[in-house]
Amino acid sequence: MEYRGVITAREYRGHASDAFQELGEHWHEAMLPKHFTPAGTREYDFRPRTRLYMIRKAKYQGHQNPLEWSGGTKRTVLAIRDVRALKSGTKVTVRLPVPPYIHRGGLAEEMTAVSGGDKGQMVDRTDRALTQKINSSTTSSKRRLR
C-alpha cells in the first residue's frame, strides 16, 4: 500500500472500519449468492449429498441447487443484510438470519465458506478501499502510524 500524507491512529481505525464495512456488504451482495448455485458446490467444496436426497429434491422441488430445499432460507438470507464492522477496524461480522437446523450437519460452515479466489478478491478490495480512504483523508496532524 502506498499512502500519501499523515493521519492519526484514530483516523486509520475509522478508515479501516469503513473498509471492512464495505467488504462485508460486498461479500453479502456478490459472494454469498454463489453459495446457492451448482457452481458453488464445486467452488466451496460442499460435502456430497446422498443419492436418495438428490432424487427426492429433484422430484419434489424440481432443482438441484445446494443449501436450498424450498428457497425460504435463501430468500431470507439474501434479503436481510446485517453487516457490522468493529470501530477498531480489525473485524467485520455478517450475521445471517437462518433457522436452527442450519447449525446442525455443517450447513452453516458451507453457507459461510470462502474460496481461495474469494480471499484474494477480498484482500485486494479492502486494500484498495483503505488506501483510497487514507489518501483522500485531510488532516494536519504531525503523528505518523508505525
C-alpha positions in Angstrom: 0.0 0.0 0.0 1.2 3.4 -0.8 0.0 6.2 1.4 0.3 10.0 1.0 0.2 12.3 3.9 0.0 11.7 7.6 -3.0 10.5 9.6 -3.7 9.8 13.2 -4.2 6.3 14.6 -7.9 7.2 15.3 -8.4 8.2 11.7 -6.7 5.0 10.5 -9.1 2.9 12.6 -12.1 4.8 11.3 -10.9 4.2 7.7 -10.2 0.5 8.3 -13.6 0.1 9.9 -15.3 1.7 6.9 -13.3 -0.5 4.5 -14.3 -3.6 6.5 -18.0 -2.5 6.4 -17.8 -2.2 2.6 -16.1 -5.6 2.4 -18.9 -7.3 4.5 -21.6 -5.7 2.3 -19.7 -6.8 -0.9 -19.5 -10.4 0.4 -23.2 -10.4 1.2 -24.1 -8.9 -2.2 -21.7 -10.6 -4.6 -20.2 -13.7 -2.9 -23.0 -15.2 -0.7 -25.4 -15.8 -3.7 -22.8 -18.0 -5.3 -23.2 -20.5 -2.4 -26.8 -21.3 -3.7 -25.7 -22.3 -7.2 -24.5 -25.6 -8.6 -21.1 -24.0 -9.4 -20.9 -23.0 -5.7 -20.9 -26.7 -4.8 -17.6 -27.1 -6.5 -16.1 -23.7 -5.7 -16.8 -24.0 -1.9 -16.2 -27.8 -1.8 -19.6 -28.8 -0.2 -19.9 -32.3 1.1 -21.7 -34.6 -1.3 -25.4 -35.2 -0.6 -26.8 -38.7 -0.6 -28.3 -40.1 -3.8 -31.7 -40.5 -2.2 -31.7 -36.9 -1.0 -30.9 -35.6 -4.5 -33.6 -37.8 -6.1 -36.2 -36.5 -3.5 -35.1 -32.9 -4.0 -35.4 -33.2 -7.8 -38.8 -34.9 -7.6 -40.4 -32.5 -5.0 -38.6 -29.3 -5.6 -37.5 -29.5 -9.2 -34.0 -28.3 -8.8 -30.5 -29.4 -7.6 -29.4 -26.1 -6.0 -27.2 -26.5 -2.9 -28.2 -25.2 0.5 -31.8 -24.8 -0.7 -34.9 -27.0 -0.4 -37.9 -24.7 -0.9 -36.0 -21.5 -1.2 -37.2 -19.9 2.0 -33.9 -19.7 3.8 -32.1 -18.5 0.6 -34.7 -15.6 0.2 -34.3 -14.6 3.8 -30.5 -14.8 3.9 -30.1 -12.8 0.7 -32.8 -10.2 1.6 -31.7 -9.3 5.1 -28.2 -7.7 5.4 -26.7 -7.3 8.8 -23.1 -6.2 8.5 -21.2 -4.8 11.4 -17.6 -3.7 11.4 -15.8 -3.1 14.7 -14.9 0.5 15.3 -11.3 -0.6 15.9 -11.1 -1.5 12.3 -10.0 -5.1 12.9 -13.0 -7.2 12.1 -16.3 -7.4 10.3 -19.2 -9.7 11.1 -22.0 -10.6 8.7 -25.0 -12.1 10.5 -27.3 -14.4 8.6 -30.8 -15.0 9.8 -31.0 -18.7 9.5 -33.3 -21.3 11.1 -31.7 -23.6 13.8 -31.3 -26.6 11.6 -28.7 -24.8 9.6 -26.3 -25.1 12.6 -26.6 -28.9 12.5 -24.8 -31.0 9.9 -22.3 -28.4 8.7 -24.7 -26.3 6.6 -23.6 -23.1 8.4 -20.0 -23.8 7.5 -21.0 -24.4 3.9 -23.1 -21.2 3.8 -20.2 -19.1 5.1 -17.3 -20.8 3.3 -14.8 -18.6 1.5 -12.9 -19.9 -1.6 -9.3 -19.1 -2.4 -10.4 -16.8 -5.2 -12.8 -15.0 -2.9 -10.0 -14.5 -0.3 -7.8 -12.8 -2.9 -10.6 -10.6 -4.1 -11.5 -9.6 -0.5 -7.9 -8.7 0.3 -7.5 -6.6 -2.9 -10.8 -4.9 -2.4 -10.1 -4.0 1.2 -6.6 -2.8 0.4 -7.9 -0.5 -2.4 -10.7 0.9 -0.3 -8.4 1.5 2.7 -5.7 3.1 0.5 -8.2 5.4 -1.2 -9.7 6.5 2.2 -6.3 7.2 3.6 -5.1 9.1 0.6 -8.3 11.2 0.5 -8.1 12.0 4.2 -7.3 15.6 5.0 -5.6 16.1 8.4 -2.9 18.4 9.7 -1.6 16.1 12.4 2.1 15.5 12.9 1.8 11.9 14.2 2.7 9.0 12.0 1.5 5.4 12.0 4.1 2.9 13.0 
